[in-house]
């Protein structure tokens, strides 16, 4: 079946118009087509509407002309689109970097450089300054106990005594041996003068006397230490024996605190902290028993050797005389303030973007260029809402606080309120 010339013309014009309309839509969406593209597209529709006026002139050659016209228009449209893309890319490359980045609004804070006493935070046990265990020198039956737990005592007070019948008998036996040894020595000395015995026999008698006298001293020493007497004022913390109890020599009978109201806190410090502490450094202590009251003190003793079990160094802090009643064994939180002469930089905690161990990342703000620079800093301590920085902020005067999490290195920013 033969297709008429008019139908062929209409199909060709429909194909050209559809293709150009599609290219126009694509170029308009992605490349912001310039006015000449729109003019070209408009001419297509004008030619299409005026196609019927020239049909009488040349019905045989019109399809070929329309096809050639469509190809020309398609090439013009594609050239305009690529020209627009090239122009946009060139403009983007020529723009300054500061105009390509978004400008963010931030808040900053000044970097404070000061000499502060940074605390070493730890916890420890409260005890009397001098706690000791009292015991009998010899074994025996407990005859009497004169104090109880919590009682105070003065110098010379009798705390407990053993039944002395056995130890008194030992003293009496030692005294008799001394008397016999003296008598034997006198007799042998006369015989030696008469040349009746040898010098060796006389010397043996002298040695026997010295041994007897030594045994007497031991017996009297044990007799004296069959009682427990206070050598200075103190308080009974624990009573570890009862009357009529058989107790062995050296077994603790009492745990006592010597002195009156002299308290110390014992803590264990790691090697990195103990090297910062010196005798006389100030300290503050808080107990859960007195949550609203603080206690002050000073470092009084630092161990020269680490504890083999814990690996820490024992440090004692002597507390100032308390105004309330304390109990040995209380656990408290303590801040020790070692002396330092090196100034540190202090910034708000809000300036920290991220952290890794003792390092943190912050953004420094340049007031002249309004640019931010990324800095990794070494944290010495965290004090409330501030970070103590020992390294990484040399020459930095301001750091970004509000909005720091959304910044990039080298970005231009604007201060809030400007």
Beta strands, then each sheet from edge to edge (+ up, - down):
strand 1: 104-106
strand 2: 108-110
strand 3: 112-114
strand 4: 119-128
strand 5: 131-135
strand 6: 140-145
strand 7: 152-153
strand 8: 158-162
strand 9: 227-229
strand 10: 234-239
strand 11: 246-247
strand 12: 252-258
strand 13: 263-269
strand 14: 282-287
strand 15: 290-302
strand 16: 313-319
strand 17: 331-337
strand 18: 344-348
strand 19: 354-356
strand 20: 359-365
strand 21: 372-383
strand 22: 386-391
strand 23: 398-400
strand 24: 413-415
sheet 1: 1+ 24+
sheet 2: 2+ 23-
sheet 3: 3+ 18- 22+ 21- 20+ 19-
sheet 4: 4+ 13- 16+ 15- 14+ 17- 4+
sheet 5: 5+ 12- 10+ 7-
sheet 6: 9+ 8- 6+ 11-
end
